[in-house]
Amino acid sequence: MRDDATGRLPKEVLDMKLSTFNAVLVAAAVTGQPALAQSPKAADKTSQTQPAVSSPAEFDKQLAPALDDPAASARN
């Protein structure tokens, strides 16, 4: 397997090992991508927020001052 004169591997063996290494490297990179993606459950939890107003009556109370004075709502 080794060249007796230099103690190195022949070029054919070296090329074969390099191509095998490259194939393993590409396979690991392709299959590793989904693991790096964010899980859908975590995204759903962060996007859901509690509503600021709990009932329509409370919403009407908060909206009434803006309807009475349109200039005040433009300043906010």
MMTF fields as JSON, N, C-alpha, C and O atoms, coordinates in Angstrom:
{
  "mmtfVersion": "1.0.0",
  "mmtfProducer": "UNKNOWN",
  "numBonds": 303,
  "numAtoms": 304,
  "numGroups": 76,
  "numChains": 1,
  "numModels": 1,
  "chainsPerModel": [1],
  "groupsPerChain": [76],
  "chainIdList": ["A"],
  "bondAtomList": [4, 2, 8, 6, 12, 10, 16, 14, 20, 18, 24, 22, 28, 26, 32, 30, 36, 34, 40, 38, 44, 42, 48, 46, 52, 50, 56, 54, 60, 58, 64, 62, 68, 66, 72, 70, 76, 74, 80, 78, 84, 82, 88, 86, 92, 90, 96, 94, 100, 98, 104, 102, 108, 106, 112, 110, 116, 114, 120, 118, 124, 122, 128, 126, 132, 130, 136, 134, 140, 138, 144, 142, 148, 146, 152, 150, 156, 154, 160, 158, 164, 162, 168, 166, 172, 170, 176, 174, 180, 178, 184, 182, 188, 186, 192, 190, 196, 194, 200, 198, 204, 202, 208, 206, 212, 210, 216, 214, 220, 218, 224, 222, 228, 226, 232, 230, 236, 234, 240, 238, 244, 242, 248, 246, 252, 250, 256, 254, 260, 258, 264, 262, 268, 266, 272, 270, 276, 274, 280, 278, 284, 282, 288, 286, 292, 290, 296, 294, 300, 298],
  "bondOrderList": [1, 1, 1, 1, 1, 1, 1, 1, 1, 1, 1, 1, 1, 1, 1, 1, 1, 1, 1, 1, 1, 1, 1, 1, 1, 1, 1, 1, 1, 1, 1, 1, 1, 1, 1, 1, 1, 1, 1, 1, 1, 1, 1, 1, 1, 1, 1, 1, 1, 1, 1, 1, 1, 1, 1, 1, 1, 1, 1, 1, 1, 1, 1, 1, 1, 1, 1, 1, 1, 1, 1, 1, 1, 1, 1],
  "groupList": [{"groupName": "MET", "atomNameList": ["N", "CA", "C", "O"], "elementList": ["N", "C", "C", "O"], "formalChargeList": [0, 0, 0, 0], "bondAtomList": [1, 0, 2, 1, 3, 2], "bondOrderList": [1, 1, 2], "singleLetterCode": "M", "chemCompType": "L-PEPTIDE LINKING"}, {"groupName": "ARG", "atomNameList": ["N", "CA", "C", "O"], "elementList": ["N", "C", "C", "O"], "formalChargeList": [0, 0, 0, 0], "bondAtomList": [1, 0, 2, 1, 3, 2], "bondOrderList": [1, 1, 2], "singleLetterCode": "R", "chemCompType": "L-PEPTIDE LINKING"}, {"groupName": "ASP", "atomNameList": ["N", "CA", "C", "O"], "elementList": ["N", "C", "C", "O"], "formalChargeList": [0, 0, 0, 0], "bondAtomList": [1, 0, 2, 1, 3, 2], "bondOrderList": [1, 1, 2], "singleLetterCode": "D", "chemCompType": "L-PEPTIDE LINKING"}, {"groupName": "ALA", "atomNameList": ["N", "CA", "C", "O"], "elementList": ["N", "C", "C", "O"], "formalChargeList": [0, 0, 0, 0], "bondAtomList": [1, 0, 2, 1, 3, 2], "bondOrderList": [1, 1, 2], "singleLetterCode": "A", "chemCompType": "L-PEPTIDE LINKING"}, {"groupName": "THR", "atomNameList": ["N", "CA", "C", "O"], "elementList": ["N", "C", "C", "O"], "formalChargeList": [0, 0, 0, 0], "bondAtomList": [1, 0, 2, 1, 3, 2], "bondOrderList": [1, 1, 2], "singleLetterCode": "T", "chemCompType": "L-PEPTIDE LINKING"}, {"groupName": "GLY", "atomNameList": ["N", "CA", "C", "O"], "elementList": ["N", "C", "C", "O"], "formalChargeList": [0, 0, 0, 0], "bondAtomList": [1, 0, 2, 1, 3, 2], "bondOrderList": [1, 1, 2], "singleLetterCode": "G", "chemCompType": "PEPTIDE LINKING"}, {"groupName": "LEU", "atomNameList": ["N", "CA", "C", "O"], "elementList": ["N", "C", "C", "O"], "formalChargeList": [0, 0, 0, 0], "bondAtomList": [1, 0, 2, 1, 3, 2], "bondOrderList": [1, 1, 2], "singleLetterCode": "L", "chemCompType": "L-PEPTIDE LINKING"}, {"groupName": "PRO", "atomNameList": ["N", "CA", "C", "O"], "elementList": ["N", "C", "C", "O"], "formalChargeList": [0, 0, 0, 0], "bondAtomList": [1, 0, 2, 1, 3, 2], "bondOrderList": [1, 1, 2], "singleLetterCode": "P", "chemCompType": "L-PEPTIDE LINKING"}, {"groupName": "LYS", "atomNameList": ["N", "CA", "C", "O"], "elementList": ["N", "C", "C", "O"], "formalChargeList": [0, 0, 0, 0], "bondAtomList": [1, 0, 2, 1, 3, 2], "bondOrderList": [1, 1, 2], "singleLetterCode": "K", "chemCompType": "L-PEPTIDE LINKING"}, {"groupName": "GLU", "atomNameList": ["N", "CA", "C", "O"], "elementList": ["N", "C", "C", "O"], "formalChargeList": [0, 0, 0, 0], "bondAtomList": [1, 0, 2, 1, 3, 2], "bondOrderList": [1, 1, 2], "singleLetterCode": "E", "chemCompType": "L-PEPTIDE LINKING"}, {"groupName": "VAL", "atomNameList": ["N", "CA", "C", "O"], "elementList": ["N", "C", "C", "O"], "formalChargeList": [0, 0, 0, 0], "bondAtomList": [1, 0, 2, 1, 3, 2], "bondOrderList": [1, 1, 2], "singleLetterCode": "V", "chemCompType": "L-PEPTIDE LINKING"}, {"groupName": "SER", "atomNameList": ["N", "CA", "C", "O"], "elementList": ["N", "C", "C", "O"], "formalChargeList": [0, 0, 0, 0], "bondAtomList": [1, 0, 2, 1, 3, 2], "bondOrderList": [1, 1, 2], "singleLetterCode": "S", "chemCompType": "L-PEPTIDE LINKING"}, {"groupName": "PHE", "atomNameList": ["N", "CA", "C", "O"], "elementList": ["N", "C", "C", "O"], "formalChargeList": [0, 0, 0, 0], "bondAtomList": [1, 0, 2, 1, 3, 2], "bondOrderList": [1, 1, 2], "singleLetterCode": "F", "chemCompType": "L-PEPTIDE LINKING"}, {"groupName": "ASN", "atomNameList": ["N", "CA", "C", "O"], "elementList": ["N", "C", "C", "O"], "formalChargeList": [0, 0, 0, 0], "bondAtomList": [1, 0, 2, 1, 3, 2], "bondOrderList": [1, 1, 2], "singleLetterCode": "N", "chemCompType": "L-PEPTIDE LINKING"}, {"groupName": "GLN", "atomNameList": ["N", "CA", "C", "O"], "elementList": ["N", "C", "C", "O"], "formalChargeList": [0, 0, 0, 0], "bondAtomList": [1, 0, 2, 1, 3, 2], "bondOrderList": [1, 1, 2], "singleLetterCode": "Q", "chemCompType": "L-PEPTIDE LINKING"}],
  "groupTypeList": [0, 1, 2, 2, 3, 4, 5, 1, 6, 7, 8, 9, 10, 6, 2, 0, 8, 6, 11, 4, 12, 13, 3, 10, 6, 10, 3, 3, 3, 10, 4, 5, 14, 7, 3, 6, 3, 14, 11, 7, 8, 3, 3, 2, 8, 4, 11, 14, 4, 14, 7, 3, 10, 11, 11, 7, 3, 9, 12, 2, 8, 14, 6, 3, 7, 3, 6, 2, 2, 7, 3, 3, 11, 3, 1, 13],
  "groupIdList": [1, 2, 3, 4, 5, 6, 7, 8, 9, 10, 11, 12, 13, 14, 15, 16, 17, 18, 19, 20, 21, 22, 23, 24, 25, 26, 27, 28, 29, 30, 31, 32, 33, 34, 35, 36, 37, 38, 39, 40, 41, 42, 43, 44, 45, 46, 47, 48, 49, 50, 51, 52, 53, 54, 55, 56, 57, 58, 59, 60, 61, 62, 63, 64, 65, 66, 67, 68, 69, 70, 71, 72, 73, 74, 75, 76],
  "secStructList": [7, 7, 7, 6, 6, 6, 7, 7, 7, 7, 2, 2, 2, 2, 2, 2, 2, 2, 2, 2, 2, 2, 2, 2, 2, 2, 2, 2, 2, 2, 2, 2, 2, 2, 2, 2, 1, 7, 7, 2, 2, 2, 2, 2, 2, 2, 2, 7, 7, 7, 7, 1, 7, 1, 1, 2, 2, 2, 2, 2, 2, 2, 2, 2, 2, 2, 2, 2, 7, 2, 2, 2, 2, 2, 2, 7],
  "xCoordList": [0.823, 0.0, 0.868, 0.592, 1.884, 2.777, 3.905, 4.352, 4.33, 5.469, 6.72, 6.977, 7.486, 8.644, 9.733, 10.448, 9.868, 10.945, 10.679, 11.606, 9.448, 9.16, 8.392, 8.405, 7.737, 6.949, 5.593, 4.893, 5.204, 3.919, 2.915, 3.273, 1.644, 0.584, 0.608, 0.911, 0.289, 0.21, -0.898, -1.852, -0.765, -1.713, -3.129, -4.081, -3.29, -4.633, -5.333, -6.525, -4.6, -5.18, -5.519, -6.569, -4.633, -4.873, -6.104, -6.912, -6.248, -7.416, -8.7, -9.726, -8.645, -9.828, -10.243, -11.429, -9.258, -9.571, -10.135, -11.053, -9.588, -10.058, -11.486, -12.302, -11.791, -13.146, -14.153, -15.285, -13.753, -14.635, -14.878, -16.003, -13.824, -13.955, -14.887, -15.735, -14.729, -15.592, -17.048, -17.941, -17.303, -18.68, -19.296, -20.461, -18.546, -19.042, -19.288, -20.278, -18.393, -18.539, -19.796, -20.528, -20.045, -21.245, -22.506, -23.482, -22.491, -23.66, -23.961, -25.123, -22.94, -23.143, -23.68, -24.535, -23.186, -23.653, -25.106, -25.875, -25.486, -26.863, -27.846, -28.918, -27.505, -28.436, -28.44, -29.386, -27.419, -27.358, -28.169, -28.432, -28.575, -29.298, -30.643, -30.939, -31.468, -32.746, -32.554, -33.404, -31.479, -31.238, -30.959, -31.206, -30.454, -30.15, -31.368, -31.347, -32.416, -33.609, -34.372, -34.288, -35.103, -35.893, -37.123, -37.757, -37.458, -38.624, -39.899, -39.954, -40.925, -42.159, -42.859, -43.508, -42.746, -43.418, -42.847, -43.6, -41.537, -40.931, -41.348, -41.545, -41.481, -41.889, -43.338, -43.685, -44.182, -45.585, -45.749, -46.606, -44.948, -45.081, -44.694, -45.322, -43.685, -43.233, -44.154, -44.239, -44.847, -45.681, -47.053, -47.739, -47.456, -48.756, -48.607, -47.801, -49.39, -49.378, -50.785, -51.769, -50.857, -52.157, -52.774, -52.063, -54.065, -54.696, -54.626, -54.714, -54.467, -54.358, -55.696, -55.736, -56.789, -58.128, -58.83, -58.811, -59.453, -60.055, -61.516, -62.017, -62.21, -63.618, -63.978, -63.278, -65.053, -65.489, -65.829, -65.586, -66.38, -66.719, -65.45, -65.424, -64.424, -63.163, -62.553, -61.989, -62.665, -62.173, -62.911, -62.29, -64.218, -65.003, -64.575, -64.514, -64.278, -63.826, -62.496, -62.29, -61.6, -60.299, -60.391, -59.597, -61.343, -61.477, -62.247, -62.059, -63.103, -63.963, -63.179, -63.577, -62.125, -61.407, -60.851, -60.827, -60.411, -59.869, -60.974, -60.745, -62.153, -63.269, -63.785, -64.248, -63.712, -64.172, -63.237, -63.694, -61.929, -60.94, -59.989, -58.969, -60.31, -59.461, -58.042, -57.113, -57.841, -56.513, -55.64, -54.428, -56.238, -55.474, -54.976, -53.869, -55.76, -55.325, -54.224, -53.408, -54.176, -53.124, -51.795, -50.746, -51.8, -50.565, -49.93, -48.715, -50.706, -50.178, -49.545, -49.052],
  "yCoordList": [-1.191, 0.0, 1.256, 2.181, 1.316, 2.474, 2.247, 1.13, 3.383, 3.333, 3.138, 3.933, 2.121, 1.803, 2.864, 3.088, 3.52, 4.494, 5.759, 6.284, 6.266, 7.525, 7.346, 8.243, 6.236, 6.013, 6.696, 6.756, 7.216, 7.9, 6.994, 5.989, 7.367, 6.635, 6.972, 8.106, 5.995, 6.29, 7.304, 7.423, 8.026, 9.08, 8.54, 9.217, 7.342, 6.768, 6.564, 6.842, 6.086, 5.842, 7.174, 7.319, 8.134, 9.447, 10.109, 10.708, 10.006, 10.559, 9.873, 10.528, 8.556, 7.816, 8.25, 8.432, 8.413, 8.835, 10.257, 10.559, 11.121, 12.496, 12.567, 13.336, 11.783, 11.806, 11.23, 11.706, 10.217, 9.664, 10.7, 10.864, 11.393, 12.439, 13.549, 14.028, 13.953, 15.004, 14.559, 15.358, 13.31, 12.803, 12.81, 13.177, 12.417, 12.417, 13.848, 14.123, 14.744, 16.138, 16.767, 17.478, 16.505, 17.038, 16.429, 17.139, 15.135, 14.481, 15.053, 15.264, 15.299, 15.874, 17.296, 17.69, 18.062, 19.443, 19.49, 20.324, 18.605, 18.61, 18.117, 18.7, 17.075, 16.539, 17.364, 17.266, 18.17, 18.978, 20.252, 20.869, 20.672, 21.927, 21.946, 22.941, 20.906, 20.965, 21.082, 21.65, 20.566, 20.661, 22.096, 22.464, 22.904, 24.292, 25.202, 26.327, 24.736, 25.561, 25.696, 24.832, 26.775, 27.001, 26.116, 25.976, 25.526, 24.666, 25.5, 26.602, 24.992, 25.768, 26.044, 27.081, 25.154, 25.363, 26.578, 27.35, 26.757, 27.903, 29.206, 30.217, 29.191, 30.403, 30.755, 31.93, 29.734, 29.993, 30.614, 31.476, 30.191, 30.701, 32.174, 32.934, 32.575, 33.955, 34.906, 36.083, 34.419, 35.314, 35.544, 36.508, 34.676, 34.843, 35.756, 35.497, 36.818, 37.725, 37.829, 37.543, 38.234, 38.42, 39.708, 40.697, 39.722, 40.965, 42.024, 41.714, 43.279, 44.366, 44.645, 45.102, 44.375, 44.631, 43.29, 42.459, 43.089, 41.796, 41.695, 40.588, 42.831, 42.761, 43.933, 44.946, 43.808, 44.925, 46.18, 47.293, 46.014, 47.177, 47.923, 49.154, 47.196, 47.824, 48.547, 49.631, 47.954, 48.587, 49.904, 50.904, 49.901, 51.127, 52.226, 53.398, 51.846, 52.826, 53.451, 54.654, 52.632, 53.144, 53.975, 54.895, 53.667, 54.352, 55.668, 56.564, 55.801, 56.98, 58.297, 59.225, 58.443, 59.728, 60.089, 61.268, 59.124, 59.405, 59.841, 60.666, 59.298, 59.693, 61.071, 61.81, 61.43, 62.752, 63.856, 64.946, 63.585, 64.607, 64.011, 63.425, 64.153, 63.565, 64.129, 63.42, 65.379, 65.963, 65.284, 65.18, 64.818, 64.125, 62.785, 62.377, 62.089, 60.789, 60.951, 60.045, 62.109, 62.34, 62.605, 62.328, 63.125, 63.401, 62.134, 62.098, 61.102, 59.84, 59.016, 57.929],
  "zCoordList": [0.0, 0.0, 0.0, -0.764, 0.813, 0.828, -0.173, -0.437, -0.708, -1.616, -0.769, 0.135, -1.035, -0.2, -0.278, 0.699, -1.426, -1.577, -0.767, -0.15, -0.747, -0.061, 1.24, 2.083, 1.42, 2.627, 2.568, 3.579, 1.393, 1.223, 0.547, -0.067, 0.669, -0.024, -1.507, -1.879, -2.364, -3.798, -4.082, -3.313, -5.182, -5.548, -5.692, -5.304, -6.238, -6.428, -5.081, -4.947, -4.108, -2.782, -2.127, -1.499, -2.275, -1.7, -2.325, -1.616, -3.639, -4.321, -3.863, -3.682, -3.677, -3.237, -1.821, -1.543, -0.939, 0.434, 0.445, 1.209, -0.397, -0.469, -1.016, -0.509, -2.033, -2.588, -1.589, -1.512, -0.831, 0.201, 1.291, 1.762, 1.684, 2.701, 2.212, 2.964, 0.962, 0.404, 0.36, 0.643, 0.014, -0.029, 1.367, 1.524, 2.362, 3.745, 4.215, 4.892, 3.858, 4.249, 3.643, 4.331, 2.36, 1.7, 2.315, 2.554, 2.567, 3.163, 4.549, 4.894, 5.327, 6.667, 6.574, 7.367, 5.618, 5.475, 5.03, 5.507, 4.124, 3.607, 4.661, 4.82, 5.368, 6.365, 7.642, 8.424, 7.877, 9.085, 8.996, 10.028, 7.818, 7.661, 8.391, 9.052, 8.308, 9.041, 10.56, 11.246, 11.071, 12.508, 12.925, 14.074, 12.02, 12.336, 12.216, 12.715, 11.567, 11.372, 12.691, 13.564, 12.816, 14.026, 13.985, 12.939, 15.104, 15.155, 15.056, 15.601, 14.369, 14.218, 15.542, 15.685, 16.5, 17.783, 18.508, 19.101, 18.469, 19.142, 18.464, 19.138, 17.15, 16.431, 16.747, 16.867, 16.88, 17.185, 18.571, 18.767, 19.512, 20.873, 20.962, 21.699, 20.231, 20.329, 19.579, 19.93, 18.552, 17.764, 18.403, 18.061, 19.321, 19.952, 21.168, 22.061, 21.185, 22.327, 22.888, 22.206, 24.117, 24.745, 24.227, 24.046, 23.986, 23.539, 24.63, 25.818, 24.215, 25.182, 25.852, 26.995, 25.151, 25.678, 25.829, 24.921, 26.995, 27.267, 26.819, 26.625, 26.651, 26.273, 25.358, 25.35, 24.594, 23.743, 24.545, 24.08, 25.729, 26.558, 26.975, 26.977, 27.32, 27.695, 26.494, 26.642, 25.318, 24.096, 23.835, 23.474, 24.016, 23.816, 24.788, 24.416, 26.039, 27.024, 26.605, 26.769, 26.067, 25.659, 24.389, 24.196, 23.522, 22.243, 22.368, 21.545, 23.374, 23.51, 23.548, 22.843, 24.298, 24.301, 22.921, 22.566, 22.149, 20.82, 19.868, 18.983, 20.043, 19.176, 19.545, 18.676, 20.827, 21.268, 20.787, 20.443, 20.76, 20.383, 19.332, 19.695, 18.028, 16.994, 16.992, 16.605, 17.409, 17.443, 18.481, 18.295, 19.578, 20.62, 20.121, 20.47, 19.314, 18.813, 17.786, 17.616, 17.078, 16.087, 16.777, 16.195, 17.979, 18.706, 19.246, 19.437, 19.497, 20.065, 19.042, 19.343]
}
